[in-house]
Amino acid sequence: MLHNYKKELEKIQKEIVSVTNLAIVMVDFKGNYITEKENYSEFCSIFRKDKKLNRLCEECDKKAFKKTKGGTEPYIYRCHSGLIDIVVPLVHNGDYIGAVLVGQALLDESSEFDVASIIDENLGKNLKNKRIQTAYEKLPKYSYEKIKSIANLVYYTGRFIIENIDRKKWHTPKMESNVKSINLSESPIEPAITYIKNNFDKNITLEKVAILCNMSISHFSKIFKKEVEKTFKDYLNTKRMEKAKYLLEETNSTISSIAYSLGFEDTSYFTKIFKKYMDVTPKKYRELMIKKNISIY
């Protein structure tokens, strides 16, 4: 879902960076990056380039990310390098759809609050590297009260994001489709189009939709192709494959459950139709989409 609003999220992200001077990135419910990492510190960049240290960083991200699932409040923690990070979950209609990750700051010396550590601190043994030490000294320092204020700011920003999605204030990009746009209010096949849209999980037959439009099968087929520039079967399969693409990208549903939800009783037949329209199998398509996004895992 959040991937549809990447442009809007990137604008919000830039404003948060401008106010906080912290690093930030937004992820979906799987932990895949939606936005580009922004304002990441030189210190963390050095760590991320080292395979061993990068594994520790990813482990921190993973554990913090999991701790926010099921909740709505910001989670403040100290990473293995002693930096303060914040995870703010994004919840839409009770569903965890992603999170905002903010941080890469130090607590100033006046802050005595014992922030939860994800992994035992690893900082001491790594500051021997002169470059890392210099980068560490450049990190921003904030009081714990300031960190809490930033967490609250991002939390309310998250609520703003959800509200705009919920009220459809942001434009949702349409899926690519070669199906002709139809003015339903003037079309004689409007009942058929509406029925298809709302009943993907049912066995939709040519006879059934022809009856809905008060036409014979032959007459309906002729009118439908004229209006849509596709046969009924081709149109139905095209719309189902568009929905299948969305489910494969945005959910963890199994391929068989996706097939059944789209009215296919046979998973192998669903796979055959998907490959016909997409040139790859559903499994391969999902793998390609996962590779396209970089995961915090």
VEXVO-405372 format. One record per residue (C-alpha): residue number from 0; residue in one letter; x, y, z. Coordinates in steps of 0.5 Angstrom, whole numbers, always signed. Layout:
N
@pos:NUM | code:A | east:X | north:Y | up:Z
...
***
This chain:
297
@pos:0 | code:M | east:+0 | north:+0 | up:+0
@pos:1 | code:L | east:+5 | north:+5 | up:+2
@pos:2 | code:H | east:+9 | north:+4 | up:-4
@pos:3 | code:N | east:+4 | north:+8 | up:-8
@pos:4 | code:Y | east:+5 | north:+14 | up:-4
@pos:5 | code:K | east:+13 | north:+14 | up:-5
@pos:6 | code:K | east:+13 | north:+21 | up:-8
@pos:7 | code:E | east:+9 | north:+24 | up:-2
@pos:8 | code:L | east:+13 | north:+20 | up:+3
@pos:9 | code:E | east:+19 | north:+23 | up:+0
@pos:10 | code:K | east:+17 | north:+30 | up:+1
@pos:11 | code:I | east:+15 | north:+29 | up:+8
@pos:12 | code:Q | east:+21 | north:+25 | up:+10
@pos:13 | code:K | east:+25 | north:+32 | up:+7
@pos:14 | code:E | east:+21 | north:+36 | up:+12
@pos:15 | code:I | east:+23 | north:+31 | up:+18
@pos:16 | code:V | east:+30 | north:+32 | up:+16
@pos:17 | code:S | east:+30 | north:+39 | up:+16
@pos:18 | code:V | east:+27 | north:+40 | up:+23
@pos:19 | code:T | east:+31 | north:+34 | up:+26
@pos:20 | code:N | east:+38 | north:+34 | up:+22
@pos:21 | code:L | east:+37 | north:+26 | up:+23
@pos:22 | code:A | east:+37 | north:+20 | up:+19
@pos:23 | code:I | east:+31 | north:+17 | up:+16
@pos:24 | code:V | east:+28 | north:+12 | up:+12
@pos:25 | code:M | east:+21 | north:+9 | up:+11
@pos:26 | code:V | east:+19 | north:+2 | up:+10
@pos:27 | code:D | east:+13 | north:-3 | up:+9
@pos:28 | code:F | east:+10 | north:-8 | up:+13
@pos:29 | code:K | east:+16 | north:-13 | up:+11
@pos:30 | code:G | east:+22 | north:-8 | up:+12
@pos:31 | code:N | east:+23 | north:-7 | up:+5
@pos:32 | code:Y | east:+25 | north:+1 | up:+4
@pos:33 | code:I | east:+20 | north:+5 | up:+1
@pos:34 | code:T | east:+24 | north:+12 | up:+1
@pos:35 | code:E | east:+31 | north:+13 | up:-1
@pos:36 | code:K | east:+36 | north:+13 | up:+6
@pos:37 | code:E | east:+36 | north:+20 | up:+7
@pos:38 | code:N | east:+42 | north:+24 | up:+11
@pos:39 | code:Y | east:+45 | north:+18 | up:+14
@pos:40 | code:S | east:+51 | north:+20 | up:+18
@pos:41 | code:E | east:+58 | north:+18 | up:+15
@pos:42 | code:F | east:+59 | north:+14 | up:+22
@pos:43 | code:C | east:+53 | north:+9 | up:+20
@pos:44 | code:S | east:+56 | north:+9 | up:+13
@pos:45 | code:I | east:+62 | north:+6 | up:+15
@pos:46 | code:F | east:+59 | north:+1 | up:+19
@pos:47 | code:R | east:+54 | north:-1 | up:+14
@pos:48 | code:K | east:+60 | north:-2 | up:+9
@pos:49 | code:D | east:+64 | north:-7 | up:+13
@pos:50 | code:K | east:+60 | north:-14 | up:+13
@pos:51 | code:K | east:+61 | north:-16 | up:+20
@pos:52 | code:L | east:+59 | north:-9 | up:+23
@pos:53 | code:N | east:+53 | north:-9 | up:+18
@pos:54 | code:R | east:+50 | north:-15 | up:+20
@pos:55 | code:L | east:+50 | north:-12 | up:+27
@pos:56 | code:C | east:+46 | north:-6 | up:+24
@pos:57 | code:E | east:+41 | north:-10 | up:+21
@pos:58 | code:E | east:+40 | north:-14 | up:+27
@pos:59 | code:C | east:+38 | north:-8 | up:+31
@pos:60 | code:D | east:+34 | north:-6 | up:+25
@pos:61 | code:K | east:+30 | north:-12 | up:+25
@pos:62 | code:K | east:+29 | north:-13 | up:+32
@pos:63 | code:A | east:+27 | north:-6 | up:+33
@pos:64 | code:F | east:+22 | north:-7 | up:+27
@pos:65 | code:K | east:+19 | north:-13 | up:+30
@pos:66 | code:K | east:+18 | north:-10 | up:+37
@pos:67 | code:T | east:+13 | north:-4 | up:+34
@pos:68 | code:K | east:+9 | north:-9 | up:+31
@pos:69 | code:G | east:+2 | north:-10 | up:+34
@pos:70 | code:G | east:+3 | north:-3 | up:+37
@pos:71 | code:T | east:+2 | north:+4 | up:+35
@pos:72 | code:E | east:+7 | north:+8 | up:+40
@pos:73 | code:P | east:+14 | north:+10 | up:+38
@pos:74 | code:Y | east:+20 | north:+6 | up:+40
@pos:75 | code:I | east:+26 | north:+9 | up:+42
@pos:76 | code:Y | east:+33 | north:+5 | up:+43
@pos:77 | code:R | east:+40 | north:+5 | up:+43
@pos:78 | code:C | east:+43 | north:+1 | up:+37
@pos:79 | code:H | east:+50 | north:-4 | up:+38
@pos:80 | code:S | east:+54 | north:+2 | up:+37
@pos:81 | code:G | east:+51 | north:+7 | up:+42
@pos:82 | code:L | east:+47 | north:+11 | up:+37
@pos:83 | code:I | east:+40 | north:+13 | up:+39
@pos:84 | code:D | east:+34 | north:+11 | up:+34
@pos:85 | code:I | east:+27 | north:+11 | up:+34
@pos:86 | code:V | east:+22 | north:+7 | up:+30
@pos:87 | code:V | east:+15 | north:+10 | up:+29
@pos:88 | code:P | east:+10 | north:+4 | up:+27
@pos:89 | code:L | east:+4 | north:+6 | up:+21
@pos:90 | code:V | east:-2 | north:+3 | up:+23
@pos:91 | code:H | east:-8 | north:+3 | up:+18
@pos:92 | code:N | east:-15 | north:+0 | up:+20
@pos:93 | code:G | east:-11 | north:-4 | up:+25
@pos:94 | code:D | east:-6 | north:-7 | up:+20
@pos:95 | code:Y | east:+1 | north:-6 | up:+21
@pos:96 | code:I | east:+3 | north:-3 | up:+14
@pos:97 | code:G | east:+10 | north:+0 | up:+15
@pos:98 | code:A | east:+14 | north:+4 | up:+20
@pos:99 | code:V | east:+19 | north:+11 | up:+20
@pos:100 | code:L | east:+26 | north:+10 | up:+22
@pos:101 | code:V | east:+29 | north:+16 | up:+25
@pos:102 | code:G | east:+36 | north:+17 | up:+29
@pos:103 | code:Q | east:+43 | north:+16 | up:+29
@pos:104 | code:A | east:+44 | north:+21 | up:+34
@pos:105 | code:L | east:+48 | north:+21 | up:+41
@pos:106 | code:L | east:+45 | north:+23 | up:+48
@pos:107 | code:D | east:+48 | north:+29 | up:+51
@pos:108 | code:E | east:+52 | north:+28 | up:+57
@pos:109 | code:S | east:+47 | north:+31 | up:+61
@pos:110 | code:S | east:+42 | north:+25 | up:+59
@pos:111 | code:E | east:+42 | north:+20 | up:+65
@pos:112 | code:F | east:+36 | north:+16 | up:+62
@pos:113 | code:D | east:+38 | north:+9 | up:+61
@pos:114 | code:V | east:+35 | north:+7 | up:+53
@pos:115 | code:A | east:+34 | north:+0 | up:+52
@pos:116 | code:S | east:+39 | north:-3 | up:+48
@pos:117 | code:I | east:+38 | north:-8 | up:+42
@pos:118 | code:I | east:+45 | north:-11 | up:+42
@pos:119 | code:D | east:+50 | north:-11 | up:+47
@pos:120 | code:E | east:+54 | north:-5 | up:+46
@pos:121 | code:N | east:+60 | north:-6 | up:+41
@pos:122 | code:L | east:+62 | north:+2 | up:+41
@pos:123 | code:G | east:+69 | north:+1 | up:+45
@pos:124 | code:K | east:+72 | north:-4 | up:+40
@pos:125 | code:N | east:+71 | north:+0 | up:+34
@pos:126 | code:L | east:+73 | north:+7 | up:+36
@pos:127 | code:K | east:+80 | north:+5 | up:+35
@pos:128 | code:N | east:+79 | north:+6 | up:+28
@pos:129 | code:K | east:+81 | north:+14 | up:+27
@pos:130 | code:R | east:+76 | north:+15 | up:+21
@pos:131 | code:I | east:+70 | north:+12 | up:+25
@pos:132 | code:Q | east:+72 | north:+16 | up:+31
@pos:133 | code:T | east:+72 | north:+23 | up:+27
@pos:134 | code:A | east:+66 | north:+21 | up:+24
@pos:135 | code:Y | east:+63 | north:+19 | up:+31
@pos:136 | code:E | east:+65 | north:+26 | up:+34
@pos:137 | code:K | east:+61 | north:+29 | up:+28
@pos:138 | code:L | east:+54 | north:+26 | up:+30
@pos:139 | code:P | east:+49 | north:+30 | up:+33
@pos:140 | code:K | east:+48 | north:+30 | up:+41
@pos:141 | code:Y | east:+41 | north:+31 | up:+44
@pos:142 | code:S | east:+38 | north:+31 | up:+51
@pos:143 | code:Y | east:+33 | north:+25 | up:+52
@pos:144 | code:E | east:+27 | north:+30 | up:+52
@pos:145 | code:K | east:+29 | north:+33 | up:+45
@pos:146 | code:I | east:+29 | north:+25 | up:+43
@pos:147 | code:K | east:+22 | north:+24 | up:+46
@pos:148 | code:S | east:+20 | north:+31 | up:+42
@pos:149 | code:I | east:+22 | north:+28 | up:+36
@pos:150 | code:A | east:+19 | north:+21 | up:+37
@pos:151 | code:N | east:+12 | north:+25 | up:+38
@pos:152 | code:L | east:+13 | north:+29 | up:+32
@pos:153 | code:V | east:+14 | north:+23 | up:+28
@pos:154 | code:Y | east:+9 | north:+20 | up:+31
@pos:155 | code:Y | east:+4 | north:+25 | up:+29
@pos:156 | code:T | east:+7 | north:+26 | up:+22
@pos:157 | code:G | east:+5 | north:+18 | up:+22
@pos:158 | code:R | east:-2 | north:+19 | up:+24
@pos:159 | code:F | east:-2 | north:+25 | up:+18
@pos:160 | code:I | east:+0 | north:+20 | up:+13
@pos:161 | code:I | east:-5 | north:+15 | up:+15
@pos:162 | code:E | east:-11 | north:+20 | up:+15
@pos:163 | code:N | east:-9 | north:+22 | up:+8
@pos:164 | code:I | east:-9 | north:+15 | up:+6
@pos:165 | code:D | east:-15 | north:+13 | up:+9
@pos:166 | code:R | east:-19 | north:+20 | up:+6
@pos:167 | code:K | east:-16 | north:+19 | up:+0
@pos:168 | code:K | east:-13 | north:+26 | up:+0
@pos:169 | code:W | east:-7 | north:+23 | up:-4
@pos:170 | code:H | east:-7 | north:+21 | up:-11
@pos:171 | code:T | east:-7 | north:+13 | up:-12
@pos:172 | code:P | east:-3 | north:+11 | up:-18
@pos:173 | code:K | east:-7 | north:+6 | up:-22
@pos:174 | code:M | east:-4 | north:+0 | up:-24
@pos:175 | code:E | east:-2 | north:-1 | up:-31
@pos:176 | code:S | east:-7 | north:-3 | up:-36
@pos:177 | code:N | east:-9 | north:-4 | up:-43
@pos:178 | code:V | east:-16 | north:-4 | up:-42
@pos:179 | code:K | east:-20 | north:+1 | up:-45
@pos:180 | code:S | east:-23 | north:+6 | up:-40
@pos:181 | code:I | east:-31 | north:+6 | up:-39
@pos:182 | code:N | east:-36 | north:+11 | up:-38
@pos:183 | code:L | east:-40 | north:+7 | up:-33
@pos:184 | code:S | east:-46 | north:+11 | up:-33
@pos:185 | code:E | east:-47 | north:+11 | up:-40
@pos:186 | code:S | east:-45 | north:+4 | up:-42
@pos:187 | code:P | east:-50 | north:-2 | up:-43
@pos:188 | code:I | east:-45 | north:-7 | up:-40
@pos:189 | code:E | east:-44 | north:-3 | up:-33
@pos:190 | code:P | east:-48 | north:-8 | up:-29
@pos:191 | code:A | east:-42 | north:-13 | up:-32
@pos:192 | code:I | east:-36 | north:-9 | up:-30
@pos:193 | code:T | east:-39 | north:-7 | up:-23
@pos:194 | code:Y | east:-40 | north:-15 | up:-22
@pos:195 | code:I | east:-33 | north:-17 | up:-24
@pos:196 | code:K | east:-30 | north:-11 | up:-20
@pos:197 | code:N | east:-34 | north:-13 | up:-14
@pos:198 | code:N | east:-34 | north:-21 | up:-15
@pos:199 | code:F | east:-27 | north:-23 | up:-17
@pos:200 | code:D | east:-27 | north:-29 | up:-12
@pos:201 | code:K | east:-33 | north:-32 | up:-15
@pos:202 | code:N | east:-34 | north:-36 | up:-21
@pos:203 | code:I | east:-36 | north:-31 | up:-26
@pos:204 | code:T | east:-39 | north:-33 | up:-33
@pos:205 | code:L | east:-41 | north:-30 | up:-39
@pos:206 | code:E | east:-48 | north:-33 | up:-39
@pos:207 | code:K | east:-48 | north:-30 | up:-32
@pos:208 | code:V | east:-46 | north:-23 | up:-34
@pos:209 | code:A | east:-50 | north:-23 | up:-40
@pos:210 | code:I | east:-56 | north:-24 | up:-36
@pos:211 | code:L | east:-54 | north:-18 | up:-31
@pos:212 | code:C | east:-54 | north:-14 | up:-37
@pos:213 | code:N | east:-61 | north:-16 | up:-40
@pos:214 | code:M | east:-58 | north:-19 | up:-46
@pos:215 | code:S | east:-57 | north:-25 | up:-50
@pos:216 | code:I | east:-50 | north:-28 | up:-50
@pos:217 | code:S | east:-48 | north:-27 | up:-57
@pos:218 | code:H | east:-51 | north:-20 | up:-56
@pos:219 | code:F | east:-47 | north:-18 | up:-50
@pos:220 | code:S | east:-41 | north:-21 | up:-53
@pos:221 | code:K | east:-41 | north:-16 | up:-59
@pos:222 | code:I | east:-43 | north:-10 | up:-55
@pos:223 | code:F | east:-38 | north:-12 | up:-49
@pos:224 | code:K | east:-32 | north:-12 | up:-55
@pos:225 | code:K | east:-34 | north:-6 | up:-58
@pos:226 | code:E | east:-34 | north:-2 | up:-51
@pos:227 | code:V | east:-28 | north:-5 | up:-48
@pos:228 | code:E | east:-24 | north:-7 | up:-54
@pos:229 | code:K | east:-23 | north:-14 | up:-51
@pos:230 | code:T | east:-27 | north:-20 | up:-51
@pos:231 | code:F | east:-30 | north:-22 | up:-44
@pos:232 | code:K | east:-25 | north:-27 | up:-42
@pos:233 | code:D | east:-19 | north:-23 | up:-44
@pos:234 | code:Y | east:-22 | north:-17 | up:-40
@pos:235 | code:L | east:-24 | north:-21 | up:-34
@pos:236 | code:N | east:-17 | north:-25 | up:-34
@pos:237 | code:T | east:-13 | north:-18 | up:-35
@pos:238 | code:K | east:-17 | north:-15 | up:-29
@pos:239 | code:R | east:-15 | north:-21 | up:-25
@pos:240 | code:M | east:-8 | north:-21 | up:-26
@pos:241 | code:E | east:-8 | north:-14 | up:-24
@pos:242 | code:K | east:-11 | north:-16 | up:-18
@pos:243 | code:A | east:-6 | north:-22 | up:-17
@pos:244 | code:K | east:+0 | north:-17 | up:-18
@pos:245 | code:Y | east:-2 | north:-13 | up:-13
@pos:246 | code:L | east:-3 | north:-18 | up:-8
@pos:247 | code:L | east:+4 | north:-21 | up:-10
@pos:248 | code:E | east:+7 | north:-15 | up:-8
@pos:249 | code:E | east:+3 | north:-12 | up:-2
@pos:250 | code:T | east:+1 | north:-19 | up:+2
@pos:251 | code:N | east:+4 | north:-25 | up:+5
@pos:252 | code:S | east:-1 | north:-29 | up:+2
@pos:253 | code:T | east:+1 | north:-36 | up:-1
@pos:254 | code:I | east:+0 | north:-37 | up:-9
@pos:255 | code:S | east:-6 | north:-42 | up:-8
@pos:256 | code:S | east:-10 | north:-37 | up:-3
@pos:257 | code:I | east:-9 | north:-31 | up:-8
@pos:258 | code:A | east:-11 | north:-36 | up:-14
@pos:259 | code:Y | east:-17 | north:-38 | up:-10
@pos:260 | code:S | east:-19 | north:-31 | up:-8
@pos:261 | code:L | east:-19 | north:-29 | up:-15
@pos:262 | code:G | east:-24 | north:-35 | up:-17
@pos:263 | code:F | east:-19 | north:-40 | up:-19
@pos:264 | code:E | east:-20 | north:-47 | up:-17
@pos:265 | code:D | east:-14 | north:-49 | up:-19
@pos:266 | code:T | east:-7 | north:-46 | up:-17
@pos:267 | code:S | east:-4 | north:-49 | up:-23
@pos:268 | code:Y | east:-9 | north:-46 | up:-28
@pos:269 | code:F | east:-8 | north:-39 | up:-25
@pos:270 | code:T | east:+0 | north:-40 | up:-26
@pos:271 | code:K | east:-1 | north:-41 | up:-33
@pos:272 | code:I | east:-6 | north:-35 | up:-34
@pos:273 | code:F | east:-1 | north:-31 | up:-30
@pos:274 | code:K | east:+5 | north:-33 | up:-34
@pos:275 | code:K | east:+1 | north:-32 | up:-41
@pos:276 | code:Y | east:+0 | north:-25 | up:-39
@pos:277 | code:M | east:+6 | north:-23 | up:-35
@pos:278 | code:D | east:+11 | north:-27 | up:-38
@pos:279 | code:V | east:+13 | north:-30 | up:-31
@pos:280 | code:T | east:+10 | north:-35 | up:-26
@pos:281 | code:P | east:+7 | north:-32 | up:-20
@pos:282 | code:K | east:+13 | north:-34 | up:-16
@pos:283 | code:K | east:+18 | north:-31 | up:-20
@pos:284 | code:Y | east:+14 | north:-25 | up:-20
@pos:285 | code:R | east:+14 | north:-24 | up:-13
@pos:286 | code:E | east:+22 | north:-26 | up:-13
@pos:287 | code:L | east:+23 | north:-20 | up:-18
@pos:288 | code:M | east:+19 | north:-15 | up:-14
@pos:289 | code:I | east:+23 | north:-17 | up:-7
@pos:290 | code:K | east:+29 | north:-16 | up:-11
@pos:291 | code:K | east:+27 | north:-10 | up:-13
@pos:292 | code:N | east:+26 | north:-7 | up:-6
@pos:293 | code:I | east:+32 | north:-7 | up:-1
@pos:294 | code:S | east:+30 | north:-10 | up:+6
@pos:295 | code:I | east:+32 | north:-8 | up:+12
@pos:296 | code:Y | east:+33 | north:-16 | up:+14
***
